[in-house]
Amino acid sequence: MKLTKKPKRGDRFLNYKGEYCVVKYIYKNTLQLQITGIDSRTETWKLEDFIRESDRFWIVPYPKINRTNVARHILEYQLNMIGKTTVDTKENSNWYKEWTITDIEYNLFKKYSIFLLKKTFRFNTNKANATFEWFNMQFGLKRKNTNI
């Protein structure tokens, strides 16, 4: 199925190998895909090449973010940063202890989450920060120890 419109950040696809692909960013004529799964990686595509080869990708519908699914979206977003999905958590029961995130990824995750919480719930910054800290204590990945 050919794409009818330009993909945007956060769009999800399933490639011909059965791997989930998330659009990380689009800048000018470049598109970056985060491929999740066992062989997680990042691929960079020219936008016109991706659209031309779009019959190798199937769009995975994702519901609009609202109050009922924002927590799942934030968790999925964090796992996508390390090349994993919530489906991978079912395969690895020890995921919470094994998977880690870097400080840079954590800061990007925090910035995105607070923005999303403010937008979804119409929170002020303090309430969004408090909600994020609670979420991170419950479901957030541990940060890598970068002290050498």
Buried (B, 14 or more C-beta within 10 A) or exposed (E): EEBEEEBEEBBBBBBEEEBBBBBBEBEEEEBBBBBBBEEBEEEEBEBEEBBEBBEEBBEEEEEEBEEEBBBEBBBBBBBBBBBBBEEBBEEEEEBEEEBEBBEEBBEBBBEBBBEBBBEBBEBEEEBBBEBBEEBBEEBBBEEEEEEE
